[in-house]
Amino acid sequence: MVLDVDLGSPVPPYEQLRAQLATMITCGTLPAGHRLPPIRQLAADLGLATGTIGGPTANSKPRVW
């Protein structure tokens, strides 16, 4: 799984991640039941705070894709 955040973008990082995850789910790149890496690992890989990662991954309201 490849997630990318553009820190120079006017779109907040958490929204960039949410949109990427939504696209991956919709396109089938992220299949049902697939586990994401731990929040701390994603944060370290992307150079972001864990709270930035936690929003779009753990605290999102369930959505119908």
mmCIF file as Biopython writes it, N, C-alpha, C and O atoms, coordinates in Angstrom:
data_model
#
loop_
_atom_site.group_PDB
_atom_site.id
_atom_site.type_symbol
_atom_site.label_atom_id
_atom_site.label_alt_id
_atom_site.label_comp_id
_atom_site.label_asym_id
_atom_site.label_entity_id
_atom_site.label_seq_id
_atom_site.pdbx_PDB_ins_code
_atom_site.Cartn_x
_atom_site.Cartn_y
_atom_site.Cartn_z
_atom_site.occupancy
_atom_site.B_iso_or_equiv
_atom_site.auth_seq_id
_atom_site.auth_asym_id
_atom_site.pdbx_PDB_model_num
ATOM 1   N N  . MET A ? 1  ? 0.853   -1.172 0.000  1.0 0.0 1  A 1 
ATOM 2   C CA . MET A ? 1  ? 0.000   0.000  0.000  1.0 0.0 1  A 1 
ATOM 3   C C  . MET A ? 1  ? 0.895   1.230  0.000  1.0 0.0 1  A 1 
ATOM 4   O O  . MET A ? 1  ? 1.842   1.330  0.781  1.0 0.0 1  A 1 
ATOM 5   N N  . VAL A ? 2  ? 0.581   2.151  -0.881 1.0 0.0 2  A 1 
ATOM 6   C CA . VAL A ? 2  ? 1.362   3.377  -0.988 1.0 0.0 2  A 1 
ATOM 7   C C  . VAL A ? 2  ? 0.445   4.560  -0.681 1.0 0.0 2  A 1 
ATOM 8   O O  . VAL A ? 2  ? -0.533  4.814  -1.385 1.0 0.0 2  A 1 
ATOM 9   N N  . LEU A ? 3  ? 0.786   5.261  0.375  1.0 0.0 3  A 1 
ATOM 10  C CA . LEU A ? 3  ? 0.093   6.500  0.720  1.0 0.0 3  A 1 
ATOM 11  C C  . LEU A ? 3  ? 1.100   7.625  0.571  1.0 0.0 3  A 1 
ATOM 12  O O  . LEU A ? 3  ? 2.277   7.464  0.891  1.0 0.0 3  A 1 
ATOM 13  N N  . ASP A ? 4  ? 0.634   8.753  0.088  1.0 0.0 4  A 1 
ATOM 14  C CA . ASP A ? 4  ? 1.517   9.880  -0.138 1.0 0.0 4  A 1 
ATOM 15  C C  . ASP A ? 4  ? 0.835   11.140 0.370  1.0 0.0 4  A 1 
ATOM 16  O O  . ASP A ? 4  ? -0.359  11.346 0.151  1.0 0.0 4  A 1 
ATOM 17  N N  . VAL A ? 5  ? 1.607   11.981 1.052  1.0 0.0 5  A 1 
ATOM 18  C CA . VAL A ? 5  ? 1.076   13.237 1.576  1.0 0.0 5  A 1 
ATOM 19  C C  . VAL A ? 5  ? 1.928   14.377 1.032  1.0 0.0 5  A 1 
ATOM 20  O O  . VAL A ? 5  ? 3.155   14.353 1.126  1.0 0.0 5  A 1 
ATOM 21  N N  . ASP A ? 6  ? 1.266   15.366 0.466  1.0 0.0 6  A 1 
ATOM 22  C CA . ASP A ? 6  ? 1.935   16.566 -0.033 1.0 0.0 6  A 1 
ATOM 23  C C  . ASP A ? 6  ? 1.770   17.652 1.019  1.0 0.0 6  A 1 
ATOM 24  O O  . ASP A ? 6  ? 0.706   18.259 1.137  1.0 0.0 6  A 1 
ATOM 25  N N  . LEU A ? 7  ? 2.835   17.892 1.784  1.0 0.0 7  A 1 
ATOM 26  C CA . LEU A ? 7  ? 2.766   18.869 2.867  1.0 0.0 7  A 1 
ATOM 27  C C  . LEU A ? 7  ? 2.627   20.301 2.348  1.0 0.0 7  A 1 
ATOM 28  O O  . LEU A ? 7  ? 2.267   21.198 3.111  1.0 0.0 7  A 1 
ATOM 29  N N  . GLY A ? 8  ? 2.903   20.524 1.074  1.0 0.0 8  A 1 
ATOM 30  C CA . GLY A ? 8  ? 2.749   21.846 0.488  1.0 0.0 8  A 1 
ATOM 31  C C  . GLY A ? 8  ? 1.354   22.104 -0.067 1.0 0.0 8  A 1 
ATOM 32  O O  . GLY A ? 8  ? 1.050   23.208 -0.520 1.0 0.0 8  A 1 
ATOM 33  N N  . SER A ? 9  ? 0.518   21.086 -0.027 1.0 0.0 9  A 1 
ATOM 34  C CA . SER A ? 9  ? -0.835  21.201 -0.559 1.0 0.0 9  A 1 
ATOM 35  C C  . SER A ? 9  ? -1.733  21.989 0.394  1.0 0.0 9  A 1 
ATOM 36  O O  . SER A ? 9  ? -1.545  21.933 1.610  1.0 0.0 9  A 1 
ATOM 37  N N  . PRO A ? 10 ? -2.714  22.727 -0.151 1.0 0.0 10 A 1 
ATOM 38  C CA . PRO A ? 10 ? -3.677  23.405 0.725  1.0 0.0 10 A 1 
ATOM 39  C C  . PRO A ? 10 ? -4.650  22.408 1.381  1.0 0.0 10 A 1 
ATOM 40  O O  . PRO A ? 10 ? -5.342  22.756 2.338  1.0 0.0 10 A 1 
ATOM 41  N N  . VAL A ? 11 ? -4.700  21.186 0.871  1.0 0.0 11 A 1 
ATOM 42  C CA . VAL A ? 11 ? -5.558  20.151 1.457  1.0 0.0 11 A 1 
ATOM 43  C C  . VAL A ? 11 ? -4.832  19.574 2.675  1.0 0.0 11 A 1 
ATOM 44  O O  . VAL A ? 11 ? -3.681  19.152 2.558  1.0 0.0 11 A 1 
ATOM 45  N N  . PRO A ? 12 ? -5.483  19.548 3.840  1.0 0.0 12 A 1 
ATOM 46  C CA . PRO A ? 12 ? -4.832  19.035 5.041  1.0 0.0 12 A 1 
ATOM 47  C C  . PRO A ? 12 ? -4.389  17.577 4.869  1.0 0.0 12 A 1 
ATOM 48  O O  . PRO A ? 12 ? -5.047  16.807 4.170  1.0 0.0 12 A 1 
ATOM 49  N N  . PRO A ? 13 ? -3.276  17.200 5.503  1.0 0.0 13 A 1 
ATOM 50  C CA . PRO A ? 13 ? -2.776  15.832 5.373  1.0 0.0 13 A 1 
ATOM 51  C C  . PRO A ? 13 ? -3.815  14.768 5.718  1.0 0.0 13 A 1 
ATOM 52  O O  . PRO A ? 13 ? -3.908  13.755 5.025  1.0 0.0 13 A 1 
ATOM 53  N N  . TYR A ? 14 ? -4.603  14.983 6.784  1.0 0.0 14 A 1 
ATOM 54  C CA . TYR A ? 14 ? -5.583  13.965 7.159  1.0 0.0 14 A 1 
ATOM 55  C C  . TYR A ? 14 ? -6.629  13.779 6.070  1.0 0.0 14 A 1 
ATOM 56  O O  . TYR A ? 14 ? -7.128  12.671 5.873  1.0 0.0 14 A 1 
ATOM 57  N N  . GLU A ? 15 ? -6.970  14.867 5.353  1.0 0.0 15 A 1 
ATOM 58  C CA . GLU A ? 15 ? -7.947  14.765 4.272  1.0 0.0 15 A 1 
ATOM 59  C C  . GLU A ? 15 ? -7.333  14.073 3.051  1.0 0.0 15 A 1 
ATOM 60  O O  . GLU A ? 15 ? -8.012  13.318 2.355  1.0 0.0 15 A 1 
ATOM 61  N N  . GLN A ? 16 ? -6.064  14.331 2.798  1.0 0.0 16 A 1 
ATOM 62  C CA . GLN A ? 16 ? -5.372  13.636 1.712  1.0 0.0 16 A 1 
ATOM 63  C C  . GLN A ? 16 ? -5.376  12.129 1.975  1.0 0.0 16 A 1 
ATOM 64  O O  . GLN A ? 16 ? -5.637  11.338 1.069  1.0 0.0 16 A 1 
ATOM 65  N N  . LEU A ? 17 ? -5.091  11.738 3.204  1.0 0.0 17 A 1 
ATOM 66  C CA . LEU A ? 17 ? -5.082  10.315 3.560  1.0 0.0 17 A 1 
ATOM 67  C C  . LEU A ? 17 ? -6.475  9.714  3.444  1.0 0.0 17 A 1 
ATOM 68  O O  . LEU A ? 17 ? -6.637  8.616  2.912  1.0 0.0 17 A 1 
ATOM 69  N N  . ARG A ? 18 ? -7.478  10.426 3.939  1.0 0.0 18 A 1 
ATOM 70  C CA . ARG A ? 18 ? -8.848  9.917  3.873  1.0 0.0 18 A 1 
ATOM 71  C C  . ARG A ? 18 ? -9.258  9.676  2.422  1.0 0.0 18 A 1 
ATOM 72  O O  . ARG A ? 18 ? -9.846  8.645  2.093  1.0 0.0 18 A 1 
ATOM 73  N N  . ALA A ? 19 ? -8.940  10.637 1.566  1.0 0.0 19 A 1 
ATOM 74  C CA . ALA A ? 19 ? -9.303  10.514 0.156  1.0 0.0 19 A 1 
ATOM 75  C C  . ALA A ? 19 ? -8.570  9.345  -0.509 1.0 0.0 19 A 1 
ATOM 76  O O  . ALA A ? 19 ? -9.158  8.610  -1.302 1.0 0.0 19 A 1 
ATOM 77  N N  . GLN A ? 20 ? -7.300  9.178  -0.186 1.0 0.0 20 A 1 
ATOM 78  C CA . GLN A ? 20 ? -6.535  8.073  -0.765 1.0 0.0 20 A 1 
ATOM 79  C C  . GLN A ? 20 ? -7.082  6.722  -0.305 1.0 0.0 20 A 1 
ATOM 80  O O  . GLN A ? 20 ? -7.219  5.796  -1.105 1.0 0.0 20 A 1 
ATOM 81  N N  . LEU A ? 21 ? -7.389  6.617  0.976  1.0 0.0 21 A 1 
ATOM 82  C CA . LEU A ? 21 ? -7.944  5.358  1.493  1.0 0.0 21 A 1 
ATOM 83  C C  . LEU A ? 21 ? -9.304  5.068  0.861  1.0 0.0 21 A 1 
ATOM 84  O O  . LEU A ? 21 ? -9.596  3.924  0.516  1.0 0.0 21 A 1 
ATOM 85  N N  . ALA A ? 22 ? -10.133 6.098  0.710  1.0 0.0 22 A 1 
ATOM 86  C CA . ALA A ? 22 ? -11.447 5.916  0.085  1.0 0.0 22 A 1 
ATOM 87  C C  . ALA A ? 22 ? -11.296 5.427  -1.349 1.0 0.0 22 A 1 
ATOM 88  O O  . ALA A ? 22 ? -12.024 4.534  -1.782 1.0 0.0 22 A 1 
ATOM 89  N N  . THR A ? 23 ? -10.360 6.005  -2.083 1.0 0.0 23 A 1 
ATOM 90  C CA . THR A ? 23 ? -10.119 5.587  -3.463 1.0 0.0 23 A 1 
ATOM 91  C C  . THR A ? 23 ? -9.632  4.147  -3.516 1.0 0.0 23 A 1 
ATOM 92  O O  . THR A ? 23 ? -10.068 3.373  -4.368 1.0 0.0 23 A 1 
ATOM 93  N N  . MET A ? 24 ? -8.731  3.784  -2.609 1.0 0.0 24 A 1 
ATOM 94  C CA . MET A ? 24 ? -8.208  2.413  -2.583 1.0 0.0 24 A 1 
ATOM 95  C C  . MET A ? 24 ? -9.320  1.403  -2.293 1.0 0.0 24 A 1 
ATOM 96  O O  . MET A ? 24 ? -9.343  0.312  -2.863 1.0 0.0 24 A 1 
ATOM 97  N N  . ILE A ? 25 ? -10.225 1.773  -1.417 1.0 0.0 25 A 1 
ATOM 98  C CA . ILE A ? 25 ? -11.337 0.882  -1.084 1.0 0.0 25 A 1 
ATOM 99  C C  . ILE A ? 25 ? -12.279 0.758  -2.275 1.0 0.0 25 A 1 
ATOM 100 O O  . ILE A ? 25 ? -12.683 -0.345 -2.643 1.0 0.0 25 A 1 
ATOM 101 N N  . THR A ? 26 ? -12.623 1.884  -2.871 1.0 0.0 26 A 1 
ATOM 102 C CA . THR A ? 26 ? -13.543 1.900  -4.001 1.0 0.0 26 A 1 
ATOM 103 C C  . THR A ? 26 ? -13.001 1.121  -5.195 1.0 0.0 26 A 1 
ATOM 104 O O  . THR A ? 26 ? -13.744 0.403  -5.864 1.0 0.0 26 A 1 
ATOM 105 N N  . CYS A ? 27 ? -11.709 1.265  -5.458 1.0 0.0 27 A 1 
ATOM 106 C CA . CYS A ? 27 ? -11.089 0.602  -6.612 1.0 0.0 27 A 1 
ATOM 107 C C  . CYS A ? 27 ? -10.729 -0.856 -6.339 1.0 0.0 27 A 1 
ATOM 108 O O  . CYS A ? 27 ? -10.348 -1.584 -7.255 1.0 0.0 27 A 1 
ATOM 109 N N  . GLY A ? 28 ? -10.849 -1.286 -5.080 1.0 0.0 28 A 1 
ATOM 110 C CA . GLY A ? 28 ? -10.507 -2.660 -4.739 1.0 0.0 28 A 1 
ATOM 111 C C  . GLY A ? 28 ? -9.033  -2.869 -4.442 1.0 0.0 28 A 1 
ATOM 112 O O  . GLY A ? 28 ? -8.604  -3.999 -4.209 1.0 0.0 28 A 1 
ATOM 113 N N  . THR A ? 29 ? -8.250  -1.796 -4.448 1.0 0.0 29 A 1 
ATOM 114 C CA . THR A ? 29 ? -6.835  -1.898 -4.104 1.0 0.0 29 A 1 
ATOM 115 C C  . THR A ? 29 ? -6.662  -2.280 -2.637 1.0 0.0 29 A 1 
ATOM 116 O O  . THR A ? 29 ? -5.708  -2.966 -2.269 1.0 0.0 29 A 1 
ATOM 117 N N  . LEU A ? 30 ? -7.583  -1.834 -1.823 1.0 0.0 30 A 1 
ATOM 118 C CA . LEU A ? 30 ? -7.579  -2.149 -0.397 1.0 0.0 30 A 1 
ATOM 119 C C  . LEU A ? 30 ? -8.786  -3.058 -0.145 1.0 0.0 30 A 1 
ATOM 120 O O  . LEU A ? 30 ? -9.897  -2.575 0.072  1.0 0.0 30 A 1 
ATOM 121 N N  . PRO A ? 31 ? -8.561  -4.371 -0.175 1.0 0.0 31 A 1 
ATOM 122 C CA . PRO A ? 31 ? -9.692  -5.301 -0.080 1.0 0.0 31 A 1 
ATOM 123 C C  . PRO A ? 31 ? -10.306 -5.346 1.315  1.0 0.0 31 A 1 
ATOM 124 O O  . PRO A ? 31 ? -9.681  -4.961 2.303  1.0 0.0 31 A 1 
ATOM 125 N N  . ALA A ? 32 ? -11.531 -5.820 1.367  1.0 0.0 32 A 1 
ATOM 126 C CA . ALA A ? 32 ? -12.230 -5.979 2.648  1.0 0.0 32 A 1 
ATOM 127 C C  . ALA A ? 32 ? -11.402 -6.867 3.563  1.0 0.0 32 A 1 
ATOM 128 O O  . ALA A ? 32 ? -10.871 -7.894 3.141  1.0 0.0 32 A 1 
ATOM 129 N N  . GLY A ? 33 ? -11.299 -6.462 4.810  1.0 0.0 33 A 1 
ATOM 130 C CA . GLY A ? 33 ? -10.568 -7.234 5.807  1.0 0.0 33 A 1 
ATOM 131 C C  . GLY A ? 33 ? -9.074  -6.956 5.849  1.0 0.0 33 A 1 
ATOM 132 O O  . GLY A ? 33 ? -8.376  -7.447 6.736  1.0 0.0 33 A 1 
ATOM 133 N N  . HIS A ? 34 ? -8.579  -6.174 4.899  1.0 0.0 34 A 1 
ATOM 134 C CA . HIS A ? 34 ? -7.150  -5.850 4.884  1.0 0.0 34 A 1 
ATOM 135 C C  . HIS A ? 34 ? -6.827  -4.968 6.081  1.0 0.0 34 A 1 
ATOM 136 O O  . HIS A ? 34 ? -7.540  -4.007 6.371  1.0 0.0 34 A 1 
ATOM 137 N N  . ARG A ? 35 ? -5.767  -5.299 6.756  1.0 0.0 35 A 1 
ATOM 138 C CA . ARG A ? 35 ? -5.360  -4.498 7.921  1.0 0.0 35 A 1 
ATOM 139 C C  . ARG A ? 35 ? -4.342  -3.455 7.510  1.0 0.0 35 A 1 
ATOM 140 O O  . ARG A ? 35 ? -3.390  -3.738 6.783  1.0 0.0 35 A 1 
ATOM 141 N N  . LEU A ? 36 ? -4.563  -2.252 7.988  1.0 0.0 36 A 1 
ATOM 142 C CA . LEU A ? 36 ? -3.600  -1.176 7.761  1.0 0.0 36 A 1 
ATOM 143 C C  . LEU A ? 36 ? -2.433  -1.353 8.717  1.0 0.0 36 A 1 
ATOM 144 O O  . LEU A ? 36 ? -2.590  -1.966 9.773  1.0 0.0 36 A 1 
ATOM 145 N N  . PRO A ? 37 ? -1.267  -0.827 8.367  1.0 0.0 37 A 1 
ATOM 146 C CA . PRO A ? 37 ? -0.144  -0.849 9.312  1.0 0.0 37 A 1 
ATOM 147 C C  . PRO A ? 37 ? -0.524  -0.065 10.574 1.0 0.0 37 A 1 
ATOM 148 O O  . PRO A ? 37 ? -1.441  0.756  10.541 1.0 0.0 37 A 1 
ATOM 149 N N  . PRO A ? 38 ? 0.168   -0.311 11.669 1.0 0.0 38 A 1 
ATOM 150 C CA . PRO A ? 38 ? -0.123  0.456  12.892 1.0 0.0 38 A 1 
ATOM 151 C C  . PRO A ? 38 ? 0.010   1.963  12.656 1.0 0.0 38 A 1 
ATOM 152 O O  . PRO A ? 38 ? 0.819   2.410  11.842 1.0 0.0 38 A 1 
ATOM 153 N N  . ILE A ? 39 ? -0.790  2.724  13.377 1.0 0.0 39 A 1 
ATOM 154 C CA . ILE A ? 39 ? -0.790  4.184  13.236 1.0 0.0 39 A 1 
ATOM 155 C C  . ILE A ? 39 ? 0.600   4.761  13.447 1.0 0.0 39 A 1 
ATOM 156 O O  . ILE A ? 39 ? 1.022   5.647  12.704 1.0 0.0 39 A 1 
ATOM 157 N N  . ARG A ? 40 ? 1.310   4.275  14.439 1.0 0.0 40 A 1 
ATOM 158 C CA . ARG A ? 40 ? 2.659   4.808  14.693 1.0 0.0 40 A 1 
ATOM 159 C C  . ARG A ? 40 ? 3.590   4.552  13.514 1.0 0.0 40 A 1 
ATOM 160 O O  . ARG A ? 40 ? 4.426   5.393  13.182 1.0 0.0 40 A 1 
ATOM 161 N N  . GLN A ? 41 ? 3.444   3.398  12.887 1.0 0.0 41 A 1 
ATOM 162 C CA . GLN A ? 41 ? 4.285   3.076  11.734 1.0 0.0 41 A 1 
ATOM 163 C C  . GLN A ? 41 ? 3.952   3.982  10.545 1.0 0.0 41 A 1 
ATOM 164 O O  . GLN A ? 41 ? 4.849   4.519  9.894  1.0 0.0 41 A 1 
ATOM 165 N N  . LEU A ? 42 ? 2.653   4.148  10.268 1.0 0.0 42 A 1 
ATOM 166 C CA . LEU A ? 42 ? 2.249   5.047  9.184  1.0 0.0 42 A 1 
ATOM 167 C C  . LEU A ? 42 ? 2.745   6.469  9.438  1.0 0.0 42 A 1 
ATOM 168 O O  . LEU A ? 42 ? 3.259   7.127  8.534  1.0 0.0 42 A 1 
ATOM 169 N N  . ALA A ? 43 ? 2.586   6.931  10.663 1.0 0.0 43 A 1 
ATOM 170 C CA . ALA A ? 43 ? 3.028   8.287  11.014 1.0 0.0 43 A 1 
ATOM 171 C C  . ALA A ? 43 ? 4.529   8.438  10.787 1.0 0.0 43 A 1 
ATOM 172 O O  . ALA A ? 43 ? 4.976   9.433  10.217 1.0 0.0 43 A 1 
ATOM 173 N N  . ALA A ? 44 ? 5.301   7.457  11.230 1.0 0.0 44 A 1 
ATOM 174 C CA . ALA A ? 44 ? 6.751   7.521  11.044 1.0 0.0 44 A 1 
ATOM 175 C C  . ALA A ? 44 ? 7.109   7.483  9.562  1.0 0.0 44 A 1 
ATOM 176 O O  . ALA A ? 44 ? 7.969   8.244  9.117  1.0 0.0 44 A 1 
ATOM 177 N N  . ASP A ? 45 ? 6.467   6.616  8.797  1.0 0.0 45 A 1 
ATOM 178 C CA . ASP A ? 45 ? 6.755   6.501  7.368  1.0 0.0 45 A 1 
ATOM 179 C C  . ASP A ? 45 ? 6.434   7.787  6.601  1.0 0.0 45 A 1 
ATOM 180 O O  . ASP A ? 45 ? 7.141   8.151  5.661  1.0 0.0 45 A 1 
ATOM 181 N N  . LEU A ? 46 ? 5.364   8.466  7.010  1.0 0.0 46 A 1 
ATOM 182 C CA . LEU A ? 46 ? 4.920   9.671  6.309  1.0 0.0 46 A 1 
ATOM 183 C C  . LEU A ? 46 ? 5.450   10.964 6.928  1.0 0.0 46 A 1 
ATOM 184 O O  . LEU A ? 46 ? 5.267   12.043 6.364  1.0 0.0 46 A 1 
ATOM 185 N N  . GLY A ? 47 ? 6.102   10.859 8.083  1.0 0.0 47 A 1 
ATOM 186 C CA . GLY A ? 47 ? 6.622   12.049 8.754  1.0 0.0 47 A 1 
ATOM 187 C C  . GLY A ? 47 ? 5.535   12.921 9.344  1.0 0.0 47 A 1 
ATOM 188 O O  . GLY A ? 47 ? 5.653   14.146 9.368  1.0 0.0 47 A 1 
ATOM 189 N N  . LEU A ? 48 ? 4.460   12.277 9.828  1.0 0.0 48 A 1 
ATOM 190 C CA . LEU A ? 48 ? 3.329   12.994 10.397 1.0 0.0 48 A 1 
ATOM 191 C C  . LEU A ? 48 ? 3.122   12.605 11.851 1.0 0.0 48 A 1 
ATOM 192 O O  . LEU A ? 48 ? 3.678   11.614 12.324 1.0 0.0 48 A 1 
ATOM 193 N N  . ALA A ? 49 ? 2.320   13.392 12.555 1.0 0.0 49 A 1 
ATOM 194 C CA . ALA A ? 49 ? 1.955   13.072 13.931 1.0 0.0 49 A 1 
ATOM 195 C C  . ALA A ? 49 ? 0.940   11.929 13.934 1.0 0.0 49 A 1 
ATOM 196 O O  . ALA A ? 49 ? 0.168   11.780 12.986 1.0 0.0 49 A 1 
ATOM 197 N N  . THR A ? 50 ? 0.939   11.131 14.985 1.0 0.0 50 A 1 
ATOM 198 C CA . THR A ? 50 ? 0.000   10.007 15.058 1.0 0.0 50 A 1 
ATOM 199 C C  . THR A ? 50 ? -1.443  10.483 15.034 1.0 0.0 50 A 1 
ATOM 200 O O  . THR A ? 50 ? -2.304  9.775  14.511 1.0 0.0 50 A 1 
ATOM 201 N N  . GLY A ? 51 ? -1.734  11.645 15.577 1.0 0.0 51 A 1 
ATOM 202 C CA . GLY A ? 51 ? -3.095  12.179 15.555 1.0 0.0 51 A 1 
ATOM 203 C C  . GLY A ? 51 ? -3.566  12.492 14.146 1.0 0.0 51 A 1 
ATOM 204 O O  . GLY A ? 51 ? -4.756  12.389 13.849 1.0 0.0 51 A 1 
ATOM 205 N N  . THR A ? 52 ? -2.644  12.871 13.283 1.0 0.0 52 A 1 
ATOM 206 C CA . THR A ? 52 ? -2.987  13.140 11.888 1.0 0.0 52 A 1 
ATOM 207 C C  . THR A ? 52 ? -3.389  11.851 11.185 1.0 0.0 52 A 1 
ATOM 208 O O  . THR A ? 52 ? -4.300  11.847 10.357 1.0 0.0 52 A 1 
ATOM 209 N N  . ILE A ? 53 ? -2.716  10.769 11.511 1.0 0.0 53 A 1 
ATOM 210 C CA . ILE A ? 53 ? -3.009  9.462  10.918 1.0 0.0 53 A 1 
ATOM 211 C C  . ILE A ? 53 ? -4.272  8.876  11.532 1.0 0.0 53 A 1 
ATOM 212 O O  . ILE A ? 53 ? -5.091  8.280  10.832 1.0 0.0 53 A 1 
ATOM 213 N N  . GLY A ? 54 ? -4.428  9.046  12.833 1.0 0.0 54 A 1 
ATOM 214 C CA . GLY A ? 54 ? -5.555  8.433  13.531 1.0 0.0 54 A 1 
ATOM 215 C C  . GLY A ? 54 ? -6.907  8.911  13.063 1.0 0.0 54 A 1 
ATOM 216 O O  . GLY A ? 54 ? -7.867  8.140  13.073 1.0 0.0 54 A 1 
ATOM 217 N N  . GLY A ? 55 ? -7.011  10.158 12.654 1.0 0.0 55 A 1 
ATOM 218 C CA . GLY A ? 55 ? -8.298  10.684 12.195 1.0 0.0 55 A 1 
ATOM 219 C C  . GLY A ? 55 ? -8.886  9.911  11.034 1.0 0.0 55 A 1 
ATOM 220 O O  . GLY A ? 55 ? -9.988  9.377  11.155 1.0 0.0 55 A 1 
ATOM 221 N N  . PRO A ? 56 ? -8.182  9.832  9.906  1.0 0.0 56 A 1 
ATOM 222 C CA . PRO A ? 56 ? -8.773  9.159  8.756  1.0 0.0 56 A 1 
ATOM 223 C C  . PRO A ? 56 ? -8.768  7.637  8.844  1.0 0.0 56 A 1 
ATOM 224 O O  . PRO A ? 56 ? -9.453  6.988  8.053  1.0 0.0 56 A 1 
ATOM 225 N N  . THR A ? 57 ? -8.031  7.051  9.763  1.0 0.0 57 A 1 
ATOM 226 C CA . THR A ? 57 ? -7.977  5.592  9.818  1.0 0.0 57 A 1 
ATOM 227 C C  . THR A ? 57 ? -8.838  5.016  10.930 1.0 0.0 57 A 1 
ATOM 228 O O  . THR A ? 57 ? -9.625  4.101  10.688 1.0 0.0 57 A 1 
ATOM 229 N N  . ALA A ? 58 ? -8.705  5.527  12.131 1.0 0.0 58 A 1 
ATOM 230 C CA . ALA A ? 58 ? -9.387  4.903  13.260 1.0 0.0 58 A 1 
ATOM 231 C C  . ALA A ? 58 ? -10.658 5.609  13.701 1.0 0.0 58 A 1 
ATOM 232 O O  . ALA A ? 58 ? -11.592 4.962  14.175 1.0 0.0 58 A 1 
ATOM 233 N N  . ASN A ? 59 ? -10.707 6.914  13.555 1.0 0.0 59 A 1 
ATOM 234 C CA . ASN A ? 59 ? -11.822 7.660  14.123 1.0 0.0 59 A 1 
ATOM 235 C C  . ASN A ? 59 ? -12.866 8.085  13.090 1.0 0.0 59 A 1 
ATOM 236 O O  . ASN A ? 59 ? -13.775 8.853  13.405 1.0 0.0 59 A 1 
ATOM 237 N N  . SER A ? 60 ? -12.741 7.599  11.885 1.0 0.0 60 A 1 
ATOM 238 C CA . SER A ? 60 ? -13.697 7.969  10.847 1.0 0.0 60 A 1 
ATOM 239 C C  . SER A ? 60 ? -15.026 7.293  11.102 1.0 0.0 60 A 1 
ATOM 240 O O  . SER A ? 60 ? -15.091 6.195  11.653 1.0 0.0 60 A 1 
ATOM 241 N N  . LYS A ? 61 ? -16.083 7.968  10.690 1.0 0.0 61 A 1 
ATOM 242 C CA . LYS A ? 61 ? -17.394 7.338  10.752 1.0 0.0 61 A 1 
ATOM 243 C C  . LYS A ? 61 ? -17.439 6.269  9.666  1.0 0.0 61 A 1 
ATOM 244 O O  . LYS A ? 61 ? -16.888 6.463  8.583  1.0 0.0 61 A 1 
ATOM 245 N N  . PRO A ? 62 ? -18.088 5.144  9.947  1.0 0.0 62 A 1 
ATOM 246 C CA . PRO A ? 62 ? -18.204 4.134  8.901  1.0 0.0 62 A 1 
ATOM 247 C C  . PRO A ? 62 ? -18.930 4.705  7.692  1.0 0.0 62 A 1 
ATOM 248 O O  . PRO A ? 62 ? -19.884 5.470  7.834  1.0 0.0 62 A 1 
ATOM 249 N N  . ARG A ? 63 ? -18.476 4.331  6.511  1.0 0.0 63 A 1 
ATOM 250 C CA . ARG A ? 63 ? -19.090 4.806  5.278  1.0 0.0 63 A 1 
ATOM 251 C C  . ARG A ? 63 ? -19.426 3.617  4.404  1.0 0.0 63 A 1 
ATOM 252 O O  . ARG A ? 63 ? -18.808 2.557  4.497  1.0 0.0 63 A 1 
ATOM 253 N N  . VAL A ? 64 ? -20.391 3.809  3.578  1.0 0.0 64 A 1 
ATOM 254 C CA . VAL A ? 64 ? -20.725 2.785  2.596  1.0 0.0 64 A 1 
ATOM 255 C C  . VAL A ? 64 ? -19.956 3.121  1.327  1.0 0.0 64 A 1 
ATOM 256 O O  . VAL A ? 64 ? -20.136 4.200  0.761  1.0 0.0 64 A 1 
ATOM 257 N N  . TRP A ? 65 ? -19.119 2.228  0.883  1.0 0.0 65 A 1 
ATOM 258 C CA . TRP A ? 65 ? -18.308 2.479  -0.305 1.0 0.0 65 A 1 
ATOM 259 C C  . TRP A ? 65 ? -19.025 1.865  -1.433 1.0 0.0 65 A 1 
ATOM 260 O O  . TRP A ? 65 ? -18.557 1.928  -2.570 1.0 0.0 65 A 1 
#
